Amino acid sequence: MKIVFAKMHDTGKNLILTGVQYPINIGYLAQVCLDAGYEVEMWDFCIEPFEPDYIIDKIKRAKPDILGVSCVTSAIYNGHDLCSIAKNVDENILTIVGGVHITALPEECLEEFPSFDMGVLQEAEGIILDICESVESGDLRPNNIPGTVFRDNGNIKFGPPHLSLPDVNEIPYPNRDLLQMERYAQKHSGRGISRNVWNVIEIDSARGCPYACTFCNVELTHGRKMRERTPEHVMGEIEGCVAKFDTNFVLFNDSTFTIRKDRASEIVRSLPGAGIKAYSVNAHVNTVDAEFLETLARTGCYRIMFGVESGSERVLRAIKKNSTRERIKEAVFAAKRASIPQVETTFILGSDPWETEEDMLATEELIRELQPDLLALGIITPFPGTTQFTDLKRMGFLDGLRWDQYQIFTETPPPWRIKNYSAEELVKRRNSILKSYIWTPRYVLKQLAKIRSFGELKYYAGMANSFYKVVIKHAN
């Protein structure tokens, strides 16, 4: 039996600003199925053409029995288009949609998109073989498979709930052979991390997040409980990538890699001996201290990203960020004193739908105080399944919405607003803040001083060009 797993692209994203990562989410599923003896292909439409003739040819060549598509909200139309084309080639292909959108809106998703036969909610590693075995036997009964939503005689029905999410130490390492790693060589993995300079791999060392931020949907897909891989399990994957791909940079995808400092320290202390020259982590300001940050710096931490979101104490409380301005400053300044090369802070304008001018000014002030090496400043994006989505929908600000308008970073205003600001005002404010901070001689010279190779210079030149097109051209 043949299974194809496809990662869908978001046509609206400016990928030079947002980055392209190897799709380890479908890599996990691919390896589970390969280990069970199934024939598997992986497709990634972030690096492949999404054109009907090309897709038809791929489907005819692959002849899949199952087509599984992984879709974030903004890519759900593309995922459905792929499944519609597949059904036109062979109506017997079982089409399955997974990812955060189907998890947030299971009934609505199947009702809106008829070419999806069924959906998998949350994580699929624990149930994908049940689906495969049922299809292979010719007796697919999704009502017996946990964590599924499916069609039954015109009705939308659910399988039983997951008894538990997968043990992350029992899932095989994600497959990195079915897609050619060199095809990602000309992309960049994240802000400040260029594959022109580093041989990058992305690693999930844990799943879940104990925080309850109102704008985030990580809890929806992976739960609040942290499920951590052992340091030995993590290092086994990294060492394999070093041997196979000459990897020298690890980007840890965990929403908060630093939740347990003892575990994180054990992992990062092992990296230099394994051949890793640098790495990147995401952190919450409450999970770091000076000693720990110095450990990160000594072991090669090249970038640490703090999700700050707002400079307003009122907003920080409203979005349940569990942080304060003072704690934010302590963490960021400690990271700088530790000499981590790229200290990044992320902010969201309108993260609270009732944000005021006083709140906006507090955010601008905090950005000036922090002087981050990398500044990511977006505007509110109310993802389905979040408190933000519920609030804005109740306020009538999501009427007429299309899912492909869910762009993380775009020059065009989104179709929603918050109580005190229109979308146009939010985008204008974002552009103005970014221009005043980044498009300055001081900032440019500071970044140029860190460049160590021609490849890195090319990377930053490309970033600057895209930044100019998306932000500066539209800023006053």
C-alpha positions as CSV (number, residue, x, y, z in Angstrom):
1,M,0.0,0.0,0.0
2,K,1.2,3.5,-0.9
3,I,0.9,6.6,1.3
4,V,1.8,10.2,0.4
5,F,2.2,12.8,3.1
6,A,2.2,16.4,1.8
7,K,3.1,19.7,3.6
8,M,1.0,22.5,2.1
9,H,2.3,25.9,1.4
10,D,1.0,29.3,2.3
11,T,1.0,31.3,-0.9
12,G,0.8,34.6,0.9
13,K,3.9,34.3,3.0
14,N,7.0,36.2,2.2
15,L,9.3,33.3,2.8
16,I,12.5,35.3,2.8
17,L,11.1,36.9,6.0
18,T,9.4,33.9,7.6
19,G,11.8,31.1,6.6
20,V,11.3,27.5,5.2
21,Q,11.9,24.5,7.4
22,Y,12.1,20.8,6.6
23,P,8.7,19.3,7.3
24,I,9.6,17.1,10.2
25,N,5.9,16.9,11.2
26,I,5.2,14.7,8.2
27,G,8.7,13.2,8.5
28,Y,7.6,11.6,11.8
29,L,4.5,10.1,10.2
30,A,6.5,8.9,7.2
31,Q,9.0,7.0,9.4
32,V,6.2,5.4,11.4
33,C,4.7,4.0,8.2
34,L,8.0,3.0,6.7
35,D,8.9,1.1,9.9
36,A,5.5,-0.8,9.5
37,G,6.5,-1.8,5.9
38,Y,4.4,0.6,3.9
39,E,5.6,2.5,0.8
40,V,5.8,6.2,1.5
41,E,6.4,9.5,-0.3
42,M,6.8,13.0,1.1
43,W,5.9,16.1,-0.8
44,D,6.6,19.7,0.3
45,F,4.9,22.4,-1.6
46,C,7.0,25.1,0.1
47,I,9.8,24.0,-2.3
48,E,7.8,22.4,-5.2
49,P,5.5,24.0,-7.8
50,F,1.9,24.0,-6.9
51,E,0.5,23.7,-10.4
52,P,-2.3,21.4,-11.6
53,D,-0.3,19.7,-14.4
54,Y,2.6,19.1,-12.1
55,I,0.4,17.7,-9.3
56,I,-1.6,15.5,-11.7
57,D,1.6,14.0,-12.9
58,K,2.9,13.4,-9.4
59,I,-0.4,11.7,-8.4
60,K,-0.4,9.5,-11.4
61,R,3.2,8.4,-10.8
62,A,2.8,7.9,-7.1
63,K,-0.6,6.1,-7.2
64,P,-1.3,6.6,-3.5
65,D,-4.0,4.7,-1.6
66,I,-3.8,7.4,1.1
67,L,-3.0,11.1,0.7
68,G,-2.4,12.9,4.0
69,V,-2.1,16.7,3.9
70,S,-0.8,18.8,6.8
71,C,-2.4,22.3,6.8
72,V,-2.1,25.4,8.9
73,T,-5.1,27.7,8.7
74,S,-3.7,29.8,5.9
75,A,-2.9,26.8,3.8
76,I,-6.2,24.9,4.1
77,Y,-7.5,26.0,0.7
78,N,-4.3,24.7,-1.0
79,G,-4.7,21.4,0.9
80,H,-8.2,21.1,-0.3
81,D,-7.2,21.9,-3.9
82,L,-4.6,19.2,-3.8
83,C,-7.1,16.6,-2.5
84,S,-9.6,17.7,-5.1
85,I,-7.1,17.2,-7.9
86,A,-6.2,13.8,-6.4
87,K,-9.9,12.8,-6.3
88,N,-10.3,13.8,-10.0
89,V,-7.4,11.5,-10.8
90,D,-8.6,8.6,-8.6
91,E,-11.7,8.9,-6.6
92,N,-10.7,6.0,-4.4
93,I,-7.8,7.8,-2.8
94,L,-8.5,8.3,0.9
95,T,-7.8,12.0,1.6
96,I,-6.9,12.9,5.2
97,V,-6.3,16.4,6.6
98,G,-4.3,17.0,9.7
99,G,-2.9,20.0,11.5
100,V,-4.1,22.8,13.7
101,H,-7.0,24.0,11.5
102,I,-8.9,20.7,11.4
103,T,-8.2,20.3,15.1
104,A,-9.6,23.7,15.9
105,L,-12.7,23.5,13.6
106,P,-13.3,19.8,12.8
107,E,-16.9,19.9,11.8
108,E,-16.7,23.2,10.0
109,C,-13.6,22.1,8.1
110,L,-15.2,18.9,6.7
111,E,-18.4,20.7,5.9
112,E,-16.6,23.5,4.0
113,F,-14.1,21.2,2.2
114,P,-15.8,18.2,0.6
115,S,-12.7,16.7,-0.8
116,F,-11.3,15.8,2.6
117,D,-12.6,12.4,3.5
118,M,-11.5,12.5,7.1
119,G,-9.5,14.5,9.6
120,V,-7.0,13.6,12.3
121,L,-7.1,15.8,15.4
122,Q,-4.0,16.8,17.4
123,E,-1.2,14.3,16.8
124,A,-1.3,11.4,14.3
125,E,1.7,9.2,15.1
126,G,-0.4,7.1,17.5
127,I,-3.2,6.3,15.1
128,I,-1.9,6.5,11.5
129,L,-1.2,2.8,11.5
130,D,-4.7,2.0,12.6
131,I,-5.9,4.0,9.6
132,C,-3.5,2.3,7.2
133,E,-4.4,-1.2,8.4
134,S,-8.1,-0.4,8.1
135,V,-7.7,0.8,4.5
136,E,-5.5,-2.2,3.6
137,S,-8.1,-4.6,4.9
138,G,-10.9,-2.8,3.0
139,D,-12.8,-2.2,6.3
140,L,-12.2,1.4,7.3
141,R,-14.2,2.2,10.4
142,P,-13.0,5.6,11.6
143,N,-15.6,5.5,14.5
144,N,-13.3,3.0,16.2
145,I,-10.1,5.1,15.7
146,P,-9.4,7.8,18.4
147,G,-8.9,11.4,17.4
148,T,-10.6,11.3,14.1
149,V,-13.5,13.2,12.4
150,F,-15.1,11.7,9.3
151,R,-18.1,11.6,7.0
152,D,-20.9,9.0,7.5
153,N,-23.8,9.0,5.1
154,G,-23.7,12.8,4.8
155,N,-23.2,13.4,8.5
156,I,-20.0,14.5,10.3
157,K,-19.1,12.1,13.1
158,F,-16.2,11.7,15.5
159,G,-14.1,8.7,16.6
160,P,-13.4,8.4,20.4
161,P,-11.1,10.9,21.9
162,H,-7.4,10.3,22.3
163,L,-6.7,8.4,25.5
164,S,-3.3,10.0,25.5
165,L,-1.0,11.7,23.1
166,P,2.1,9.8,21.9
167,D,5.1,9.2,24.1
168,V,7.7,11.4,22.4
169,N,10.5,9.0,23.4
170,E,8.8,6.1,21.5
171,I,8.2,7.9,18.2
172,P,10.9,7.1,15.7
173,Y,13.2,10.0,14.5
174,P,11.6,11.9,11.6
175,N,12.5,10.7,8.1
176,R,15.0,13.0,6.4
177,D,15.7,10.8,3.3
178,L,12.5,11.0,1.3
179,L,13.0,14.7,0.6
180,Q,16.4,15.9,-0.6
181,M,17.9,18.0,2.1
182,E,20.0,19.9,-0.4
183,R,16.8,21.4,-1.9
184,Y,16.5,23.5,1.3
185,A,20.1,24.8,1.0
186,Q,19.1,28.0,-0.7
187,K,16.3,28.8,1.9
188,H,16.7,30.2,5.3
189,S,15.4,28.4,8.4
190,G,14.4,31.4,10.5
191,R,15.3,35.0,11.2
192,G,19.0,35.4,11.4
193,I,19.7,31.8,10.4
194,S,20.9,31.3,6.9
195,R,21.6,28.0,5.2
196,N,24.2,30.0,3.2
197,V,26.2,29.9,6.4
198,W,25.1,26.8,8.3
199,N,24.0,23.2,7.7
200,V,20.8,23.5,9.6
201,I,18.4,20.9,11.0
202,E,15.2,21.5,13.0
203,I,14.6,19.5,16.1
204,D,11.5,19.0,18.3
205,S,13.0,18.1,21.7
206,A,9.6,18.4,23.4
207,R,5.9,18.9,22.7
208,G,3.3,20.9,24.6
209,C,3.4,24.2,26.5
210,P,2.4,24.9,30.1
211,Y,1.5,28.5,29.4
212,A,-2.0,29.7,28.3
213,C,-1.4,32.7,26.1
214,T,-4.6,33.9,24.6
215,F,-3.2,34.2,21.1
216,C,-1.5,30.8,20.8
217,N,-2.8,27.5,19.6
218,V,0.1,25.2,20.6
219,E,-2.0,23.9,23.6
220,L,-4.8,22.9,21.1
221,T,-2.6,20.5,19.1
222,H,0.0,19.4,21.7
223,G,-1.6,20.0,25.1
224,R,-0.6,21.9,28.1
225,K,1.5,19.1,29.6
226,M,5.1,19.1,28.5
227,R,6.2,15.8,27.0
228,E,9.9,16.0,26.9
229,R,12.3,13.7,25.0
230,T,15.3,12.5,27.1
231,P,18.6,14.2,26.4
232,E,19.9,10.9,25.1
233,H,17.0,10.6,22.7
234,V,17.5,14.1,21.4
235,M,21.3,13.7,21.0
236,G,20.8,10.4,19.1
237,E,18.8,12.3,16.4
238,I,21.3,15.1,16.3
239,E,24.4,12.8,16.0
240,G,22.7,10.9,13.2
241,C,22.1,14.2,11.3
242,V,25.8,15.2,11.9
243,A,27.0,11.9,10.4
244,K,24.6,11.9,7.5
245,F,24.3,15.6,6.5
246,D,27.3,17.2,8.1
247,T,24.9,19.2,10.3
248,N,26.5,22.0,12.4
249,F,23.5,24.1,13.4
250,V,20.4,23.0,15.4
251,L,17.2,25.0,15.5
252,F,15.2,23.8,18.4
253,N,11.5,24.2,17.5
254,D,10.1,23.8,21.0
255,S,7.8,26.6,21.9
256,T,9.8,27.0,25.2
257,F,13.0,24.9,25.1
258,T,14.1,26.4,28.5
259,I,11.1,25.1,30.6
260,R,13.5,22.9,32.6
261,K,16.9,24.4,32.8
262,D,18.6,21.1,34.0
263,R,17.4,19.2,31.0
264,A,18.1,22.0,28.6
265,S,21.6,22.4,30.0
266,E,22.3,18.7,29.7
267,I,21.4,18.8,26.0
268,V,23.3,21.9,25.1
269,R,26.5,20.8,26.9
270,S,26.5,17.8,24.6
271,L,26.2,19.7,21.4
272,P,29.8,20.9,20.9
273,G,31.2,17.4,21.3
274,A,28.7,16.1,18.7
275,G,30.0,18.6,16.1
276,I,27.3,21.3,16.5
277,K,28.9,24.8,16.3
278,A,25.7,26.8,17.0
279,Y,22.1,26.5,17.8
280,S,18.9,28.5,18.4
281,V,16.2,28.2,21.1
282,N,12.9,29.8,22.1
283,A,12.5,30.9,25.7
284,H,10.0,32.4,28.1
285,V,11.5,35.2,30.2
286,N,10.5,33.4,33.4
287,T,12.6,30.3,32.5
288,V,16.1,31.8,32.3
289,D,18.6,33.4,34.6
290,A,22.1,34.8,34.2
291,E,24.0,31.5,35.0
292,F,21.8,29.5,32.6
293,L,22.2,32.1,29.8
294,E,26.0,32.0,30.2
295,T,25.8,28.2,29.8
296,L,23.8,28.7,26.6
297,A,26.4,31.2,25.3
298,R,29.4,29.0,26.1
299,T,27.9,26.0,24.3
300,G,27.2,27.8,21.1
301,C,23.8,29.5,21.4
302,Y,23.6,31.8,18.4
303,R,20.0,33.0,18.8
304,I,17.6,33.1,21.6
305,M,14.0,34.3,21.0
306,F,11.9,35.7,23.7
307,G,8.1,36.1,23.1
308,V,7.6,39.5,24.7
309,E,4.3,40.4,22.8
310,S,3.7,43.8,24.5
311,G,5.2,46.5,26.7
312,S,2.0,47.2,28.5
313,E,1.5,45.6,31.9
314,R,-2.2,45.6,31.4
315,V,-1.9,43.8,28.1
316,L,0.5,41.2,29.5
317,R,-2.0,40.4,32.1
318,A,-4.9,40.3,29.6
319,I,-3.2,37.9,27.2
320,K,-2.1,35.7,30.2
321,K,1.6,36.0,29.3
322,N,2.7,35.5,32.9
323,S,5.4,38.1,32.6
324,T,6.1,41.7,33.5
325,R,8.1,44.5,31.9
326,E,10.8,44.2,34.6
327,R,11.2,40.5,34.1
328,I,11.3,41.0,30.4
329,K,14.1,43.5,30.7
330,E,16.0,41.3,33.2
331,A,16.0,38.3,30.8
332,V,16.8,40.2,27.6
333,F,19.7,42.2,29.2
334,A,21.1,39.1,30.8
335,A,21.1,37.4,27.4
336,K,23.0,40.3,26.0
337,R,25.5,40.3,28.8
338,A,26.1,36.6,28.2
339,S,27.1,37.6,24.6
340,I,24.5,35.5,22.8
341,P,25.0,36.9,19.2
342,Q,21.3,37.3,18.3
343,V,18.9,38.2,21.0
344,E,15.4,38.3,19.4
345,T,12.2,39.7,20.8
346,T,8.8,39.2,19.3
347,F,5.9,41.6,19.7
348,I,2.2,41.6,18.6
349,L,0.3,44.8,18.1
350,G,-3.3,44.3,19.1
351,S,-2.5,41.1,21.0
352,D,-5.3,42.2,23.3
353,P,-8.5,43.1,21.2
354,W,-9.0,46.1,23.6
355,E,-5.5,47.5,23.2
356,T,-5.3,51.3,23.6
357,E,-2.9,54.1,22.5
358,E,-1.3,54.0,26.0
359,D,-0.6,50.3,25.5
360,M,0.9,50.9,22.0
361,L,3.2,53.6,23.3
362,A,4.3,51.3,26.1
363,T,5.3,48.7,23.5
364,E,7.2,51.2,21.5
365,E,9.0,52.4,24.6
366,L,10.0,48.8,25.6
367,I,11.4,48.1,22.2
368,R,13.6,51.2,22.5
369,E,14.7,50.1,25.9
370,L,15.5,46.5,25.0
371,Q,17.3,47.3,21.7
372,P,17.0,43.7,20.5
373,D,19.4,42.3,17.8
374,L,16.4,41.0,16.0
375,L,12.9,42.5,16.2
376,A,9.9,40.6,15.0
377,L,6.8,42.8,15.1
378,G,3.5,41.5,13.9
379,I,-0.2,42.4,14.3
380,I,-2.9,40.3,15.9
381,T,-3.7,37.1,14.0
382,P,-6.7,35.4,15.6
383,F,-6.1,31.8,14.9
384,P,-9.1,29.4,15.3
385,G,-9.1,27.7,18.6
386,T,-7.7,30.7,20.5
387,T,-9.3,33.1,22.9
388,Q,-8.5,35.9,20.4
389,F,-10.5,34.2,17.7
390,T,-13.5,33.7,20.1
391,D,-13.3,37.4,21.3
392,L,-13.1,38.9,17.8
393,K,-15.8,36.7,16.4
394,R,-18.1,37.7,19.2
395,M,-17.3,41.4,18.5
396,G,-18.3,40.9,14.9
397,F,-14.7,41.6,13.6
398,L,-14.3,38.3,11.6
399,D,-17.3,38.5,9.3
400,G,-16.5,37.6,5.7
401,L,-13.1,36.1,6.6
402,R,-11.2,33.8,4.2
403,W,-8.7,31.4,5.7
404,D,-6.0,32.3,3.2
405,Q,-6.0,35.8,4.7
406,Y,-4.3,34.5,7.8
407,Q,-0.9,35.8,7.0
408,I,1.7,36.1,9.7
409,F,3.6,38.9,8.0
410,T,2.2,40.7,5.0
411,E,2.1,44.2,3.5
412,T,-1.6,44.2,3.0
413,P,-4.0,44.8,6.0
414,P,-5.9,41.7,7.1
415,P,-9.8,41.6,7.0
416,W,-10.1,42.0,10.8
417,R,-9.6,44.8,13.3
418,I,-9.6,45.3,17.0
419,K,-11.9,47.6,19.0
420,N,-9.8,50.8,18.9
421,Y,-7.8,50.3,15.7
422,S,-8.6,49.3,12.1
423,A,-6.4,46.8,10.2
424,E,-5.0,49.6,8.2
425,E,-4.0,51.5,11.3
426,L,-2.4,48.4,12.8
427,V,-0.3,47.8,9.7
428,K,0.7,51.4,9.4
429,R,1.8,51.4,13.1
430,R,3.8,48.2,12.6
431,N,5.6,49.6,9.6
432,S,6.3,52.9,11.3
433,I,7.8,51.1,14.4
434,L,9.9,48.8,12.3
435,K,11.2,51.5,10.1
436,S,12.2,53.7,13.0
437,Y,14.1,50.8,14.7
438,I,15.5,48.7,11.9
439,W,15.9,51.1,8.9
440,T,18.6,53.2,10.7
441,P,22.3,53.5,10.3
442,R,22.9,52.3,13.9
443,Y,21.0,49.1,13.4
444,V,22.4,48.3,10.0
445,L,26.0,48.9,11.1
446,K,25.4,46.7,14.1
447,Q,24.2,43.8,11.9
448,L,26.9,44.3,9.3
449,A,29.6,44.0,12.1
450,K,28.4,40.5,12.8
451,I,28.7,39.2,9.2
452,R,31.5,36.6,8.8
453,S,31.1,35.4,5.2
454,F,29.9,36.3,1.7
455,G,27.1,33.8,2.1
456,E,25.9,35.6,5.2
457,L,26.2,39.0,3.4
458,K,24.0,37.6,0.6
459,Y,21.4,36.4,3.2
460,Y,21.1,39.8,4.9
461,A,21.0,41.6,1.5
462,G,18.0,39.4,0.6
463,M,16.4,40.1,3.9
464,A,16.9,43.8,3.5
465,N,15.4,43.8,0.0
466,S,12.3,41.9,1.2
467,F,12.0,44.1,4.3
468,Y,12.0,47.2,2.0
469,K,9.3,45.8,-0.2
470,V,7.0,44.6,2.6
471,V,7.6,47.4,5.2
472,I,9.5,50.4,4.1
473,K,7.7,51.1,0.9
474,H,4.4,51.2,2.9
475,A,5.7,53.2,5.9
476,N,5.2,56.9,6.3
